[in-house]
Amino acid sequence: MYEIGNAKKMNGFILPPPNVELGNNHVKTVNKGAIMLGKENSLLKHAGEIKNWIFIYSVGKNSSDKDTNDADDAFDTLNKAGEAYGVKF
């Protein structure tokens, strides 16, 4: 884990939502962070491994272990959901 320390601001940018290519040549667009996939078109055309990424969550004197537990739960969910589509985190 990397701690930012007392920094209050960080520079960054928001990426545009991706289009997701499915194995049956359909293309889905991510809408508000979500994509709906049915069983009939749930395989990704180019599944792979997502490497070198960061997960940012709050940890500090006003935070609790709940933040860390929520982050761990979210990461577990990503791993489990990714398996269904051939994606590894």
C-alpha positions as protocol buffer text, in pm:
chain_id: "A"
residue {
  index: 1
  type: MET
  ca { x: 0 y: 0 z: 0 }
}
residue {
  index: 2
  type: TYR
  ca { x: 124 y: 349 z: -84 }
}
residue {
  index: 3
  type: GLU
  ca { x: 26 y: 632 z: 143 }
}
residue {
  index: 4
  type: ILE
  ca { x: -9 y: 985 z: 12 }
}
residue {
  index: 5
  type: GLY
  ca { x: 52 y: 1136 z: 353 }
}
residue {
  index: 6
  type: ASN
  ca { x: -81 y: 1485 z: 419 }
}
residue {
  index: 7
  type: ALA
  ca { x: -147 y: 1565 z: 53 }
}
residue {
  index: 8
  type: LYS
  ca { x: -493 y: 1707 z: -3 }
}
residue {
  index: 9
  type: LYS
  ca { x: -493 y: 1725 z: -384 }
}
residue {
  index: 10
  type: MET
  ca { x: -370 y: 1503 z: -663 }
}
residue {
  index: 11
  type: ASN
  ca { x: -351 y: 1571 z: -1034 }
}
residue {
  index: 12
  type: GLY
  ca { x: -529 y: 1325 z: -1255 }
}
residue {
  index: 13
  type: PHE
  ca { x: -785 y: 1280 z: -1528 }
}
residue {
  index: 14
  type: ILE
  ca { x: -1095 y: 1073 z: -1598 }
}
residue {
  index: 15
  type: LEU
  ca { x: -1082 y: 833 z: -1889 }
}
residue {
  index: 16
  type: PRO
  ca { x: -1378 y: 817 z: -2129 }
}
residue {
  index: 17
  type: PRO
  ca { x: -1595 y: 504 z: -2098 }
}
residue {
  index: 18
  type: PRO
  ca { x: -1470 y: 215 z: -2314 }
}
residue {
  index: 19
  type: ASN
  ca { x: -1651 y: 14 z: -2574 }
}
residue {
  index: 20
  type: VAL
  ca { x: -1645 y: -357 z: -2497 }
}
residue {
  index: 21
  type: GLU
  ca { x: -1611 y: -602 z: -2785 }
}
residue {
  index: 22
  type: LEU
  ca { x: -1783 y: -933 z: -2726 }
}
residue {
  index: 23
  type: GLY
  ca { x: -1700 y: -1270 z: -2876 }
}
residue {
  index: 24
  type: ASN
  ca { x: -2005 y: -1261 z: -3102 }
}
residue {
  index: 25
  type: ASN
  ca { x: -1881 y: -932 z: -3259 }
}
residue {
  index: 26
  type: HIS
  ca { x: -2133 y: -719 z: -3070 }
}
residue {
  index: 27
  type: VAL
  ca { x: -2002 y: -398 z: -2914 }
}
residue {
  index: 28
  type: LYS
  ca { x: -2137 y: -270 z: -2581 }
}
residue {
  index: 29
  type: THR
  ca { x: -2077 y: 76 z: -2438 }
}
residue {
  index: 30
  type: VAL
  ca { x: -2021 y: 127 z: -2067 }
}
residue {
  index: 31
  type: ASN
  ca { x: -2296 y: 348 z: -1925 }
}
residue {
  index: 32
  type: LYS
  ca { x: -2239 y: 520 z: -1589 }
}
residue {
  index: 33
  type: GLY
  ca { x: -1976 y: 263 z: -1492 }
}
residue {
  index: 34
  type: ALA
  ca { x: -2191 y: -40 z: -1572 }
}
residue {
  index: 35
  type: ILE
  ca { x: -2239 y: -277 z: -1862 }
}
residue {
  index: 36
  type: MET
  ca { x: -2516 y: -530 z: -1893 }
}
residue {
  index: 37
  type: LEU
  ca { x: -2416 y: -864 z: -2039 }
}
residue {
  index: 38
  type: GLY
  ca { x: -2648 y: -1156 z: -2087 }
}
residue {
  index: 39
  type: LYS
  ca { x: -2538 y: -1518 z: -2087 }
}
residue {
  index: 40
  type: GLU
  ca { x: -2569 y: -1532 z: -2464 }
}
residue {
  index: 41
  type: ASN
  ca { x: -2300 y: -1265 z: -2517 }
}
residue {
  index: 42
  type: SER
  ca { x: -2091 y: -1265 z: -2204 }
}
residue {
  index: 43
  type: LEU
  ca { x: -1755 y: -1371 z: -2346 }
}
residue {
  index: 44
  type: LEU
  ca { x: -1514 y: -1095 z: -2433 }
}
residue {
  index: 45
  type: LYS
  ca { x: -1352 y: -1093 z: -2775 }
}
residue {
  index: 46
  type: HIS
  ca { x: -1011 y: -1003 z: -2632 }
}
residue {
  index: 47
  type: ALA
  ca { x: -1001 y: -1112 z: -2268 }
}
residue {
  index: 48
  type: GLY
  ca { x: -675 y: -1062 z: -2089 }
}
residue {
  index: 49
  type: GLU
  ca { x: -501 y: -947 z: -1775 }
}
residue {
  index: 50
  type: ILE
  ca { x: -528 y: -602 z: -1618 }
}
residue {
  index: 51
  type: LYS
  ca { x: -191 y: -511 z: -1469 }
}
residue {
  index: 52
  type: ASN
  ca { x: -32 y: -207 z: -1310 }
}
residue {
  index: 53
  type: TRP
  ca { x: -347 y: -42 z: -1180 }
}
residue {
  index: 54
  type: ILE
  ca { x: -429 y: 126 z: -853 }
}
residue {
  index: 55
  type: PHE
  ca { x: -729 y: 120 z: -623 }
}
residue {
  index: 56
  type: ILE
  ca { x: -778 y: 442 z: -426 }
}
residue {
  index: 57
  type: TYR
  ca { x: -974 y: 449 z: -103 }
}
residue {
  index: 58
  type: SER
  ca { x: -966 y: 651 z: 216 }
}
residue {
  index: 59
  type: VAL
  ca { x: -756 y: 556 z: 515 }
}
residue {
  index: 60
  type: GLY
  ca { x: -697 y: 807 z: 790 }
}
residue {
  index: 61
  type: LYS
  ca { x: -785 y: 922 z: 1136 }
}
residue {
  index: 62
  type: ASN
  ca { x: -1152 y: 971 z: 1036 }
}
residue {
  index: 63
  type: SER
  ca { x: -1170 y: 640 z: 852 }
}
residue {
  index: 64
  type: SER
  ca { x: -1237 y: 298 z: 989 }
}
residue {
  index: 65
  type: ASP
  ca { x: -1143 y: -57 z: 906 }
}
residue {
  index: 66
  type: LYS
  ca { x: -1469 y: -60 z: 711 }
}
residue {
  index: 67
  type: ASP
  ca { x: -1297 y: 134 z: 429 }
}
residue {
  index: 68
  type: THR
  ca { x: -1024 y: -128 z: 406 }
}
residue {
  index: 69
  type: ASN
  ca { x: -1280 y: -411 z: 424 }
}
residue {
  index: 70
  type: ASP
  ca { x: -1490 y: -244 z: 152 }
}
residue {
  index: 71
  type: ALA
  ca { x: -1180 y: -213 z: -67 }
}
residue {
  index: 72
  type: ASP
  ca { x: -1094 y: -579 z: -10 }
}
residue {
  index: 73
  type: ASP
  ca { x: -1453 y: -680 z: -93 }
}
residue {
  index: 74
  type: ALA
  ca { x: -1450 y: -471 z: -411 }
}
residue {
  index: 75
  type: PHE
  ca { x: -1124 y: -629 z: -523 }
}
residue {
  index: 76
  type: ASP
  ca { x: -1260 y: -979 z: -453 }
}
residue {
  index: 77
  type: THR
  ca { x: -1570 y: -894 z: -657 }
}
residue {
  index: 78
  type: LEU
  ca { x: -1354 y: -774 z: -949 }
}
residue {
  index: 79
  type: ASN
  ca { x: -1159 y: -1100 z: -941 }
}
residue {
  index: 80
  type: LYS
  ca { x: -1471 y: -1318 z: -931 }
}
residue {
  index: 81
  type: ALA
  ca { x: -1657 y: -1119 z: -1198 }
}
residue {
  index: 82
  type: GLY
  ca { x: -1351 y: -1109 z: -1420 }
}
residue {
  index: 83
  type: GLU
  ca { x: -1316 y: -1486 z: -1415 }
}
residue {
  index: 84
  type: ALA
  ca { x: -1656 y: -1522 z: -1585 }
}
residue {
  index: 85
  type: TYR
  ca { x: -1533 y: -1311 z: -1879 }
}
residue {
  index: 86
  type: GLY
  ca { x: -1173 y: -1435 z: -1895 }
}
residue {
  index: 87
  type: VAL
  ca { x: -1023 y: -1125 z: -1733 }
}
residue {
  index: 88
  type: LYS
  ca { x: -756 y: -1148 z: -1461 }
}
residue {
  index: 89
  type: PHE
  ca { x: -670 y: -871 z: -1216 }
}
